[in-house]
Amino acid sequence: MSRGRLAVHAHFYQPSRLDPWTGRVPVEPSAAPFHDWNERVNAECYRPNAERGTLAHISSNLGPTLAAWLADADPATYRRFTTDSNGAIAQAFHHTILPLASAADRRTEVGWGIRDFEVRFGRRPIGMWLPETAVDLATLRALADAGIAYTILAPWQAADGVDTRIPYRVELGGGRSIVAVFYDAGLSTSVSFEPEATADADRFARERVAPRLSAGPSSIDRPLAVIATDGELYGHHQQFRDLFLQRLVAPDPADPRDRGFDVVSLADVVADAAAMPTIRIRERTSWSCHHGVARWGGECADADDGRWKAPLRAALDRLAGAIDAVTATAFAETPGDHDPDAARDAYVDVVLDDVPAADFAATRWPTSDDRGRARLLDLLEAQRWRLAMFASDGWFWDDPVRPETRQVMRAAARAVRLVDATAGTSLERRLLDDLAILSSPSRGLDGAAIYRMALSDVGQPPPAG
């Protein structure tokens, strides 16, 4: 059998903690002695892994919301992420569960994620991390249409049994396809949840990785073992696991012992792959919910009481539809670019500070006056926060009073208040009515009360009336 290969993928991501009105991260007392959780995780994970040189030896994705914070708060660590991470891939921008998104939102999230990667890394991404690895054929088609060659999935997301030691091709119709790399569930679980297994990286390589690569049919050319975990595992979730990762992927060159396998990037694996077997995927599945994607849209056994999740998504879906309708009307009434979807897709350059808002507006609406341009820019800024309100974190946990759900409510508030102020609508009042349907399992507060709490957290006035 030919020599085996190990690839480690780290999903580096933090949800946005920005106050949508000030652009700053408020103090988070639970992260003490640090100012906020971004600072704490950076000190425990991102900076140590960057300084150890580990990023050059792994596959990774740097979530756009985390990348933006790092660029401002710790430029040295940010530079190491963007220059050392040769195996980096992109991520859908707001960590939205794409199978639950509309076709237009799916396209924008993928496009914004690609553009964010281009601006930060200076090259076009080959692969893309799907938030929570949530997948369906429509999502894979969106990736392929955007030029993405591969993604990473859990083995149970294949419709049929797979040998995770080889990549597969998923046929998408119309002559399109995409490569799916399936991670090794046993190795990934051991790294994530078995402290005794990761106490010694050399032993892990010898007793866990090498046997996995030598098992099964000997006909596999250069068998592959993929370990995929949250990047925060390495030093934040588990103390000292950053040292384990460094030793696993970058052993001491003075050590003469040969582990019997090479550490590679997934980009190299995909580029080197010849003919690949085809595989069908299981629609609307993910890596962290064995009930498909129910965790982010309804009730499932992953939450003690998830009855609040469907009403929250319905409320935000209704708000998104209303914002889209107002935006479309405003674009139709403005000379110049009449396509709000194309303008929203391009607006990422303003979000990334790559193009000044005034220049963006002058290019797209050259015959409009300053007032008309300002109106459309406000609506596109509302679209930015309307996309952000679907970040997966808002639904992940057991109770909507948690900070993650309050954050998506703040994003919704920023979006709806921009639209109401610009168009003279009363969408916030309708949003409150819809949020009142859900309630916190632990506190008994309805969603409207939690919304007001979320605004109070950042010093914003309560809703009128």
PyMOL commands that set and color helices and strands:
alter all, ss='L'
color gray80, all
select helices_A, chain A and resi 29-31+37-51+54-57+64-73+75-84+98-100+103-121+131-133+137-145+155-157+185-193+201-214+231-233+241-249+266-272+294-296+309-332+340-346+348-351+357-364+370-388+393-396+403-423+427-435+447-457
alter helices_A, ss='H'
color red, helices_A
select strands_A, chain A and resi 4-12+59-62+87-91+128-129+150-153+168-173+176-182+224-230+261-263
alter strands_A, ss='S'
color yellow, strands_A
deselect
rebuild
show_as cartoon
